[in-house]
Amino acid sequence: MPDFSLTEEDRSLQDLARKFAKGDMAPHAAECDRAGRFPEEIYRKAFELGLMNLNVPTEYGGSGLTLLQQCVIVEELAHACAGMTTSIIANCLALEPILLGGSEEQKRAILTPFCGSYHLASFCLTEPAGGSDAGAIATRARPDGDSYVLSGEKCFITNGPHASLYTVFASVDPALKHRGIAAFVVPRGTPGVVPGREEEKMGHRASSTSTVRFEEARIPKGNRLGAEGDGFSIAMRTLDQTRTPIGALATGIAQAAIDHAAAYSLKRQTFGKPIAEHQAIQFKLADMAMKVAASRLLTWQSAWTIDRGERGTLESSMAKCFASDSAMRVADEAIQIFGGYGYMKDYPVEKLLRDAKLAQIYEGANEIQRIVIAKQLLKAYE
């Protein structure tokens, strides 16, 4: 059995993230949620503390953390605010394709200056008509001399209006379907790159989400990652890496929900005693605690698997799917324990339910995760 005991370094990172979450994120979470405010001052401080670019090796200016260490940090941040956490860790998603598909020259030329100061990056895969069908990309990359000309639109792009760098997936040859997709690094200042309006979202309202259009944007061929046709593989390998921290994010939401619910149950009284003494509430808390513990273990197992050098497709899909489904259930039960107060915005648990919902959708909807899990499972029986 793997040993998931945290090292002294792991606990130091956990403490750093917990202090930042409690001191800088949590006090502003409700206000940013209500106003839909993008608290860039908090994101800048996260960068200064080394809580961004977690997956980028130190030789390129990143934090160079293991995936397990990333998950420990993400859970602590999400406990305070999942929306802020999404924007903080979006760089990991956007920069992973460069780590996977970029040459050594590209990594040093792109990552080193990017990580040298505060910057945000965006991962541009999803399209308005494509959704979960990443192989049906309509954005085109037309070869033209020593460049590609990008035309198309991406949607649901985290940090889209604020990013200085985009990793973009586009089709060089639609007839080849997923085998015709290529990946590109696109600087914000490129003519023809047009971020759209910010979306009004149900949850994660401290995070910015928009469309990004590419209107005949000319990209040097040197900005392509890997060969033509490598884009789909790079995207899928990226998601194998980044789904696991979404499991950690969902676990952080669920842990916050049980913390609020347990504390409330000890204070709220009915029939002459705290509701925590009623068996109905105890059963709810017990089920919530089991879901949180199982989510954390699946997430850490996935991180451990990938840190050992394995692909981790099955493990990351299971962690993301189970943890996000559990977060929804645990947040829902927390509202039930709060009763009518749980439905009110003056109390913290209704936000947790809204935030948990997105974890079931982004980085591959849970229906897709179940397909991936089944396919990986059935390989053992072929």
C-alpha positions in Angstrom: 0.0 0.0 0.0 1.3 3.5 -0.7 2.3 5.7 2.2 0.4 9.0 2.1 2.2 10.4 5.2 3.0 14.1 4.5 6.7 15.0 4.7 7.9 18.0 6.6 8.1 19.9 3.3 4.5 18.9 2.4 3.3 20.1 5.8 5.2 23.4 5.4 3.4 24.0 2.0 0.1 23.0 3.5 0.6 25.5 6.3 1.6 28.2 3.9 -1.5 27.6 1.8 -3.8 27.4 4.8 -2.5 30.7 6.2 -2.9 32.5 2.9 -6.4 30.9 2.4 -7.6 32.0 5.9 -5.9 35.4 6.0 -6.2 36.6 2.4 -8.9 34.6 0.6 -11.6 33.8 3.1 -12.2 37.3 4.3 -13.0 38.5 0.8 -14.7 35.4 -0.6 -18.3 36.4 0.1 -17.9 39.9 -1.3 -16.1 38.7 -4.4 -18.9 36.1 -4.9 -21.7 38.7 -4.6 -20.0 41.2 -6.8 -18.5 38.8 -9.3 -15.2 40.6 -8.5 -11.9 39.4 -9.9 -9.5 40.0 -6.9 -6.3 40.4 -8.8 -4.5 41.7 -5.7 -5.0 38.3 -4.1 -3.7 36.5 -7.2 -0.6 38.7 -7.2 0.0 37.7 -3.6 -0.4 34.1 -4.4 2.3 34.4 -7.0 4.6 36.2 -4.6 4.2 33.4 -2.1 5.0 30.7 -4.7 1.4 29.4 -4.9 1.1 29.8 -8.7 2.9 27.9 -11.5 3.1 25.0 -9.1 3.8 22.4 -11.9 6.6 24.3 -13.6 10.1 23.1 -12.7 12.3 25.4 -10.8 14.8 25.7 -13.7 12.1 27.6 -15.6 11.1 29.7 -12.6 8.2 27.7 -11.3 7.6 26.0 -7.9 8.5 22.6 -9.2 6.1 20.7 -6.9 5.0 17.1 -7.1 1.4 16.5 -8.0 0.7 15.4 -4.4 2.1 18.7 -3.1 -0.1 20.6 -5.6 -3.2 18.7 -4.3 -2.4 19.5 -0.7 -2.2 23.2 -1.6 -5.3 23.2 -3.8 -7.4 21.6 -1.1 -6.4 24.3 1.4 -7.1 27.1 -1.1 -10.5 25.7 -2.1 -11.6 25.5 1.5 -11.5 29.3 1.5 -12.9 30.0 -2.0 -13.1 27.6 -5.0 -13.5 30.5 -7.5 -10.3 32.2 -6.5 -8.6 28.8 -6.5 -9.7 28.1 -10.0 -8.0 31.4 -11.2 -4.9 30.7 -9.2 -4.3 27.2 -10.6 -5.4 28.0 -14.1 -1.7 28.6 -15.0 -0.9 25.0 -14.2 -3.5 23.9 -16.8 -2.4 26.4 -19.4 1.3 25.7 -19.0 1.2 21.9 -18.9 0.9 21.6 -22.7 4.2 23.5 -22.9 5.8 21.1 -20.4 4.5 18.1 -22.3 4.9 19.2 -25.9 7.4 22.0 -26.0 11.1 21.7 -26.9 13.8 22.6 -24.4 14.3 25.9 -26.3 10.5 26.7 -26.2 10.3 26.0 -22.5 13.2 28.3 -21.7 12.0 31.0 -24.1 8.3 30.9 -22.9 8.2 29.7 -19.4 11.2 31.5 -17.9 10.1 35.0 -18.6 6.4 34.1 -17.9 7.2 32.8 -14.5 9.6 35.6 -13.7 6.8 38.0 -12.7 3.1 37.9 -12.2 1.2 36.7 -15.3 -1.9 34.7 -16.0 -2.3 32.1 -18.8 -5.4 30.4 -20.3 -6.0 27.0 -21.7 -8.1 27.3 -24.9 -9.7 23.9 -25.9 -13.5 24.1 -25.5 -15.6 25.6 -28.2 -19.2 26.7 -28.4 -20.3 23.8 -30.6 -17.9 21.2 -29.3 -18.3 21.0 -25.6 -16.9 17.7 -24.4 -16.1 16.6 -28.0 -12.5 17.8 -28.1 -11.8 15.9 -31.3 -14.3 18.0 -33.2 -12.4 21.3 -33.0 -13.6 23.9 -35.5 -10.9 26.5 -34.9 -8.5 26.4 -37.9 -4.8 26.9 -38.1 -4.0 27.5 -41.8 -0.3 27.2 -42.7 0.9 30.3 -44.5 4.7 30.5 -45.1 6.5 30.5 -41.8 3.3 31.1 -39.9 -0.1 29.7 -39.1 -3.2 31.8 -39.3 -5.7 31.0 -36.5 -9.4 31.5 -37.0 -12.2 30.4 -34.6 -13.7 30.9 -31.1 -13.1 29.2 -27.7 -15.5 29.4 -24.8 -15.5 29.0 -21.0 -11.9 30.2 -20.9 -10.7 30.7 -17.3 -8.8 34.0 -16.9 -9.5 34.8 -20.6 -9.8 38.6 -20.3 -6.7 38.8 -18.0 -4.3 36.3 -19.6 -1.1 37.4 -21.2 -0.6 33.9 -22.8 -2.9 31.4 -24.3 -2.3 27.7 -25.2 -4.6 27.1 -28.1 -5.7 23.9 -29.9 -6.7 24.2 -33.5 -7.2 21.9 -36.5 -4.7 22.0 -39.3 -6.6 19.4 -41.3 -10.3 18.9 -40.3 -10.4 15.8 -42.5 -8.0 14.0 -40.1 -10.4 14.8 -37.2 -8.4 14.5 -33.9 -5.3 13.5 -35.7 -5.3 16.9 -37.5 -5.1 19.0 -34.3 -2.1 21.0 -33.3 -1.3 23.0 -30.2 0.1 26.6 -30.2 1.3 29.2 -27.8 -0.3 32.5 -28.5 0.8 35.8 -26.8 -2.0 38.1 -25.7 -0.7 41.0 -27.9 -1.0 39.1 -31.1 -3.2 41.0 -33.6 -6.5 39.2 -34.0 -6.6 37.8 -30.4 -9.9 39.1 -29.0 -11.0 38.2 -25.5 -14.8 38.4 -25.1 -17.1 39.6 -22.4 -17.0 38.0 -19.0 -19.6 35.4 -18.3 -22.1 35.7 -15.5 -21.7 32.4 -13.6 -23.7 30.5 -11.0 -20.6 29.9 -8.9 -16.8 30.5 -9.0 -17.7 34.1 -9.3 -14.3 35.4 -8.2 -12.8 33.7 -11.2 -13.1 35.3 -14.7 -14.5 33.3 -17.6 -14.9 34.5 -21.2 -14.8 33.6 -24.8 -11.6 34.2 -26.8 -11.8 34.7 -30.5 -9.0 34.4 -33.0 -9.6 36.6 -36.0 -6.9 35.7 -38.6 -4.3 35.8 -35.8 -0.9 35.1 -37.3 1.3 32.8 -35.2 5.0 31.9 -36.0 5.5 28.2 -36.7 8.0 28.2 -33.8 5.0 28.6 -31.5 3.6 25.2 -32.4 4.1 22.6 -29.6 5.3 19.3 -31.1 4.3 18.2 -34.6 1.1 18.8 -36.5 -1.3 16.2 -35.2 0.2 16.1 -31.7 -2.4 18.6 -30.3 -5.1 16.1 -29.3 -2.6 13.9 -27.5 -1.1 16.9 -25.7 -4.5 18.0 -24.6 -5.5 14.6 -23.3 -2.2 14.1 -21.5 -2.6 17.6 -20.0 -6.0 16.7 -18.6 -4.6 13.5 -17.1 -2.3 15.7 -15.1 -4.7 18.5 -14.1 -7.9 16.5 -13.3 -6.3 15.3 -10.1 -6.1 18.8 -8.5 -9.8 19.3 -9.4 -10.4 16.4 -7.2 -8.4 18.2 -4.5 -10.4 21.4 -5.1 -13.7 19.5 -4.8 -12.4 17.9 -1.6 -11.6 21.4 -0.2 -15.2 22.5 -0.9 -16.6 19.4 0.8 -14.3 19.8 3.8 -15.5 23.4 4.2 -19.1 22.2 4.0 -18.7 19.7 6.8 -16.7 22.1 8.9 -19.5 24.7 8.7 -22.2 22.1 9.3 -20.6 20.4 12.3 -19.9 23.7 14.0 -23.5 24.9 13.3 -24.9 21.6 14.6 -23.2 22.1 18.0 -24.7 25.6 18.4 -28.2 25.2 16.9 -30.7 23.8 19.4 -34.0 22.1 18.9 -36.2 20.2 21.4 -33.9 21.4 24.2 -30.6 20.2 22.9 -28.0 20.9 20.1 -29.1 19.3 16.8 -25.7 17.5 16.8 -27.3 15.2 19.4 -30.0 14.1 17.1 -29.3 10.9 15.3 -30.6 12.2 12.0 -27.9 14.9 12.0 -25.2 12.5 13.2 -26.0 10.2 10.3 -25.7 13.1 7.9 -22.4 14.2 9.3 -21.0 10.6 9.3 -21.9 10.2 5.6 -20.4 13.5 4.8 -17.2 12.7 6.6 -16.8 9.4 4.8 -17.3 11.1 1.4 -14.6 13.7 2.2 -12.1 11.1 3.4 -12.7 8.9 0.4 -12.4 11.8 -2.0 -9.0 12.8 -0.4 -7.7 9.3 -0.6 -8.7 8.9 -4.2 -7.1 12.2 -5.1 -3.9 11.5 -3.2 -3.7 8.0 -4.8 -4.0 9.5 -8.2 -1.3 12.1 -7.5 0.9 9.3 -6.1 0.4 7.3 -9.2 1.3 10.1 -11.6 4.2 11.2 -9.5 5.6 7.7 -10.0 5.7 8.3 -13.7 2.5 6.5 -14.7 -0.1 8.0 -17.0 -2.8 7.9 -14.4 -5.8 8.2 -16.8 -8.0 5.9 -14.7 -6.9 7.3 -11.4 -7.3 10.9 -12.3 -10.8 10.4 -13.8 -11.9 8.5 -10.7 -10.6 11.1 -8.3 -12.1 14.0 -10.2 -15.5 12.3 -10.7 -15.9 10.9 -7.3 -14.7 14.0 -5.4 -16.8 16.4 -7.3 -20.0 14.3 -7.1 -19.2 14.0 -3.3 -18.7 17.7 -3.0 -22.2 18.3 -4.4 -23.7 15.8 -2.0 -21.8 17.1 1.0 -22.6 20.7 0.3 -26.3 19.8 -0.2 -26.4 18.1 3.2 -24.7 21.0 4.8 -27.5 23.2 3.6 -30.0 20.7 5.0 -28.4 20.8 8.4 -28.5 24.6 8.4 -32.2 24.4 7.4 -33.7 27.7 6.2 -30.6 29.6 7.1 -28.5 27.4 4.7 -30.6 28.8 1.8 -29.7 32.3 2.7 -26.6 34.1 1.3 -25.8 35.5 4.7 -24.6 32.0 5.6 -21.6 30.3 3.8 -23.0 26.9 2.7 -25.2 28.0 -0.3 -22.0 29.3 -2.0 -20.3 25.9 -1.5 -23.1 24.2 -3.4 -22.9 26.6 -6.3 -19.1 26.2 -6.4 -19.2 22.4 -6.2 -21.4 22.2 -9.3 -18.7 23.5 -11.7 -16.3 20.8 -10.4 -18.6 18.2 -12.0 -18.4 20.0 -15.3 -15.0 21.5 -16.1 -11.9 19.6 -17.2 -14.2 17.0 -18.6 -17.8 16.6 -17.4 -18.4 13.6 -15.1 -20.3 11.8 -17.8 -17.1 11.8 -19.8 -15.1 10.7 -16.8 -17.4 7.7 -16.4 -16.8 6.8 -20.1 -13.0 7.1 -19.5 -13.2 5.0 -16.4 -15.2 2.3 -18.1 -12.9 2.1 -21.1 -9.8 1.9 -18.8 -11.5 -0.8 -16.7 -12.5 -2.9 -19.6 -9.0 -3.0 -21.0 -8.1 -5.4 -18.2 -10.7 -7.9 -19.5 -9.8 -7.8 -23.2 
